[in-house]
């Protein structure tokens, strides 16, 4: 199955090619965590995970055509 991924902020530095937009081909039954690991992004750095504009957890199953957005942890004062 193919999913689209949008990577925000400094998470792009860990992604392949340091790009914000990716298309992943994953095996049926893959979860959000599988996609994060495929991209090489440290999961502790991901604060918000959206699939099709809905907040989800790492064990969320993905489907063909899903749109995933990963937002980093942001620190500041």
Rosetta constraint file for C-alpha pairs under 8 A:
AtomPair CA 1 CA 25 HARMONIC 5.45 0.50
AtomPair CA 1 CA 26 HARMONIC 5.37 0.50
AtomPair CA 1 CA 27 HARMONIC 6.18 0.50
AtomPair CA 1 CA 28 HARMONIC 6.23 0.50
AtomPair CA 1 CA 63 HARMONIC 6.93 0.50
AtomPair CA 1 CA 64 HARMONIC 4.68 0.50
AtomPair CA 1 CA 65 HARMONIC 7.43 0.50
AtomPair CA 2 CA 23 HARMONIC 6.64 0.50
AtomPair CA 2 CA 24 HARMONIC 5.51 0.50
AtomPair CA 2 CA 25 HARMONIC 4.48 0.50
AtomPair CA 2 CA 26 HARMONIC 6.32 0.50
AtomPair CA 2 CA 63 HARMONIC 7.98 0.50
AtomPair CA 2 CA 64 HARMONIC 5.25 0.50
AtomPair CA 2 CA 65 HARMONIC 5.82 0.50
AtomPair CA 2 CA 66 HARMONIC 7.64 0.50
AtomPair CA 3 CA 23 HARMONIC 5.69 0.50
AtomPair CA 3 CA 24 HARMONIC 5.38 0.50
AtomPair CA 3 CA 25 HARMONIC 6.63 0.50
AtomPair CA 3 CA 26 HARMONIC 7.79 0.50
AtomPair CA 3 CA 63 HARMONIC 7.54 0.50
AtomPair CA 3 CA 64 HARMONIC 6.01 0.50
AtomPair CA 3 CA 65 HARMONIC 5.04 0.50
AtomPair CA 3 CA 66 HARMONIC 5.01 0.50
AtomPair CA 3 CA 67 HARMONIC 5.92 0.50
AtomPair CA 3 CA 68 HARMONIC 7.22 0.50
AtomPair CA 4 CA 21 HARMONIC 7.48 0.50
AtomPair CA 4 CA 22 HARMONIC 5.92 0.50
AtomPair CA 4 CA 23 HARMONIC 4.59 0.50
AtomPair CA 4 CA 24 HARMONIC 6.46 0.50
AtomPair CA 4 CA 65 HARMONIC 7.01 0.50
AtomPair CA 4 CA 66 HARMONIC 6.38 0.50
AtomPair CA 4 CA 67 HARMONIC 4.81 0.50
AtomPair CA 4 CA 68 HARMONIC 6.03 0.50
AtomPair CA 5 CA 20 HARMONIC 7.93 0.50
AtomPair CA 5 CA 21 HARMONIC 5.76 0.50
AtomPair CA 5 CA 22 HARMONIC 5.02 0.50
AtomPair CA 5 CA 23 HARMONIC 6.02 0.50
AtomPair CA 5 CA 24 HARMONIC 7.41 0.50
AtomPair CA 5 CA 67 HARMONIC 5.94 0.50
AtomPair CA 5 CA 68 HARMONIC 4.68 0.50
AtomPair CA 5 CA 69 HARMONIC 5.75 0.50
AtomPair CA 5 CA 70 HARMONIC 7.70 0.50
AtomPair CA 6 CA 20 HARMONIC 5.57 0.50
AtomPair CA 6 CA 21 HARMONIC 4.83 0.50
AtomPair CA 6 CA 22 HARMONIC 6.59 0.50
AtomPair CA 6 CA 67 HARMONIC 7.81 0.50
AtomPair CA 6 CA 68 HARMONIC 6.22 0.50
AtomPair CA 6 CA 69 HARMONIC 4.72 0.50
AtomPair CA 6 CA 70 HARMONIC 6.41 0.50
AtomPair CA 7 CA 11 HARMONIC 6.34 0.50
AtomPair CA 7 CA 12 HARMONIC 5.88 0.50
AtomPair CA 7 CA 19 HARMONIC 7.71 0.50
AtomPair CA 7 CA 20 HARMONIC 4.75 0.50
AtomPair CA 7 CA 21 HARMONIC 6.40 0.50
AtomPair CA 7 CA 69 HARMONIC 5.92 0.50
AtomPair CA 7 CA 70 HARMONIC 5.04 0.50
AtomPair CA 7 CA 71 HARMONIC 6.62 0.50
AtomPair CA 8 CA 12 HARMONIC 6.48 0.50
AtomPair CA 8 CA 20 HARMONIC 6.49 0.50
AtomPair CA 8 CA 69 HARMONIC 7.50 0.50
AtomPair CA 8 CA 70 HARMONIC 6.04 0.50
AtomPair CA 8 CA 71 HARMONIC 5.15 0.50
AtomPair CA 8 CA 72 HARMONIC 6.67 0.50
AtomPair CA 9 CA 71 HARMONIC 6.96 0.50
AtomPair CA 9 CA 72 HARMONIC 6.39 0.50
AtomPair CA 10 CA 14 HARMONIC 7.85 0.50
AtomPair CA 10 CA 72 HARMONIC 6.90 0.50
AtomPair CA 11 CA 15 HARMONIC 6.75 0.50
AtomPair CA 11 CA 41 HARMONIC 6.74 0.50
AtomPair CA 11 CA 45 HARMONIC 7.43 0.50
AtomPair CA 11 CA 46 HARMONIC 7.75 0.50
AtomPair CA 11 CA 70 HARMONIC 7.93 0.50
AtomPair CA 11 CA 71 HARMONIC 7.55 0.50
AtomPair CA 11 CA 72 HARMONIC 6.13 0.50
AtomPair CA 12 CA 18 HARMONIC 4.90 0.50
AtomPair CA 12 CA 19 HARMONIC 5.72 0.50
AtomPair CA 12 CA 20 HARMONIC 5.72 0.50
AtomPair CA 13 CA 18 HARMONIC 4.84 0.50
AtomPair CA 13 CA 19 HARMONIC 7.75 0.50
AtomPair CA 14 CA 18 HARMONIC 6.42 0.50
AtomPair CA 14 CA 39 HARMONIC 7.74 0.50
AtomPair CA 14 CA 40 HARMONIC 6.27 0.50
AtomPair CA 14 CA 41 HARMONIC 5.45 0.50
AtomPair CA 14 CA 42 HARMONIC 7.91 0.50
AtomPair CA 15 CA 19 HARMONIC 6.56 0.50
AtomPair CA 15 CA 39 HARMONIC 5.44 0.50
AtomPair CA 15 CA 40 HARMONIC 6.01 0.50
AtomPair CA 15 CA 41 HARMONIC 6.17 0.50
AtomPair CA 16 CA 39 HARMONIC 6.49 0.50
AtomPair CA 16 CA 40 HARMONIC 7.57 0.50
AtomPair CA 24 CA 35 HARMONIC 7.57 0.50
AtomPair CA 26 CA 30 HARMONIC 6.36 0.50
AtomPair CA 26 CA 35 HARMONIC 7.53 0.50
AtomPair CA 28 CA 63 HARMONIC 7.57 0.50
AtomPair CA 29 CA 61 HARMONIC 6.28 0.50
AtomPair CA 29 CA 62 HARMONIC 6.84 0.50
AtomPair CA 29 CA 63 HARMONIC 7.83 0.50
AtomPair CA 30 CA 34 HARMONIC 5.91 0.50
AtomPair CA 30 CA 35 HARMONIC 7.48 0.50
AtomPair CA 30 CA 61 HARMONIC 5.93 0.50
AtomPair CA 30 CA 62 HARMONIC 5.85 0.50
AtomPair CA 31 CA 35 HARMONIC 6.68 0.50
AtomPair CA 31 CA 58 HARMONIC 6.87 0.50
AtomPair CA 31 CA 59 HARMONIC 5.50 0.50
AtomPair CA 31 CA 60 HARMONIC 5.31 0.50
AtomPair CA 31 CA 61 HARMONIC 4.26 0.50
AtomPair CA 31 CA 62 HARMONIC 5.32 0.50
AtomPair CA 32 CA 36 HARMONIC 6.39 0.50
AtomPair CA 32 CA 57 HARMONIC 7.49 0.50
AtomPair CA 32 CA 58 HARMONIC 5.11 0.50
AtomPair CA 32 CA 59 HARMONIC 6.05 0.50
AtomPair CA 32 CA 60 HARMONIC 5.54 0.50
AtomPair CA 32 CA 61 HARMONIC 6.38 0.50
AtomPair CA 32 CA 62 HARMONIC 6.37 0.50
AtomPair CA 33 CA 37 HARMONIC 6.13 0.50
AtomPair CA 33 CA 43 HARMONIC 7.80 0.50
AtomPair CA 33 CA 58 HARMONIC 4.84 0.50
AtomPair CA 33 CA 59 HARMONIC 6.32 0.50
AtomPair CA 33 CA 60 HARMONIC 7.91 0.50
AtomPair CA 34 CA 38 HARMONIC 6.07 0.50
AtomPair CA 35 CA 39 HARMONIC 6.34 0.50
AtomPair CA 36 CA 40 HARMONIC 6.44 0.50
AtomPair CA 36 CA 41 HARMONIC 5.76 0.50
AtomPair CA 36 CA 42 HARMONIC 7.64 0.50
AtomPair CA 36 CA 43 HARMONIC 6.79 0.50
AtomPair CA 37 CA 41 HARMONIC 6.17 0.50
AtomPair CA 37 CA 42 HARMONIC 7.52 0.50
AtomPair CA 37 CA 43 HARMONIC 7.68 0.50
AtomPair CA 41 CA 45 HARMONIC 7.55 0.50
AtomPair CA 42 CA 46 HARMONIC 7.27 0.50
AtomPair CA 45 CA 72 HARMONIC 5.60 0.50
AtomPair CA 45 CA 73 HARMONIC 5.58 0.50
AtomPair CA 46 CA 70 HARMONIC 6.34 0.50
AtomPair CA 46 CA 71 HARMONIC 5.77 0.50
AtomPair CA 46 CA 72 HARMONIC 4.56 0.50
AtomPair CA 46 CA 73 HARMONIC 5.83 0.50
AtomPair CA 47 CA 70 HARMONIC 7.71 0.50
AtomPair CA 47 CA 71 HARMONIC 5.81 0.50
AtomPair CA 47 CA 72 HARMONIC 5.09 0.50
AtomPair CA 47 CA 73 HARMONIC 4.73 0.50
AtomPair CA 47 CA 74 HARMONIC 7.95 0.50
AtomPair CA 48 CA 55 HARMONIC 7.21 0.50
AtomPair CA 48 CA 70 HARMONIC 6.02 0.50
AtomPair CA 48 CA 71 HARMONIC 4.99 0.50
AtomPair CA 48 CA 72 HARMONIC 6.78 0.50
AtomPair CA 48 CA 73 HARMONIC 7.83 0.50
AtomPair CA 49 CA 55 HARMONIC 5.80 0.50
AtomPair CA 49 CA 56 HARMONIC 5.87 0.50
AtomPair CA 49 CA 57 HARMONIC 6.98 0.50
AtomPair CA 49 CA 58 HARMONIC 7.89 0.50
AtomPair CA 49 CA 68 HARMONIC 7.34 0.50
AtomPair CA 49 CA 69 HARMONIC 6.01 0.50
AtomPair CA 49 CA 70 HARMONIC 5.08 0.50
AtomPair CA 49 CA 71 HARMONIC 6.55 0.50
AtomPair CA 50 CA 54 HARMONIC 5.08 0.50
AtomPair CA 50 CA 55 HARMONIC 4.64 0.50
AtomPair CA 50 CA 56 HARMONIC 5.87 0.50
AtomPair CA 50 CA 68 HARMONIC 5.60 0.50
AtomPair CA 50 CA 69 HARMONIC 5.05 0.50
AtomPair CA 50 CA 70 HARMONIC 6.61 0.50
AtomPair CA 51 CA 55 HARMONIC 6.64 0.50
AtomPair CA 51 CA 56 HARMONIC 6.66 0.50
AtomPair CA 51 CA 66 HARMONIC 6.52 0.50
AtomPair CA 51 CA 67 HARMONIC 5.56 0.50
AtomPair CA 51 CA 68 HARMONIC 4.55 0.50
AtomPair CA 51 CA 69 HARMONIC 6.51 0.50
AtomPair CA 52 CA 66 HARMONIC 6.16 0.50
AtomPair CA 52 CA 67 HARMONIC 5.09 0.50
AtomPair CA 52 CA 68 HARMONIC 6.41 0.50
AtomPair CA 53 CA 67 HARMONIC 7.86 0.50
AtomPair CA 53 CA 68 HARMONIC 7.92 0.50
AtomPair CA 53 CA 69 HARMONIC 7.89 0.50
AtomPair CA 56 CA 60 HARMONIC 6.22 0.50
AtomPair CA 62 CA 66 HARMONIC 6.64 0.50
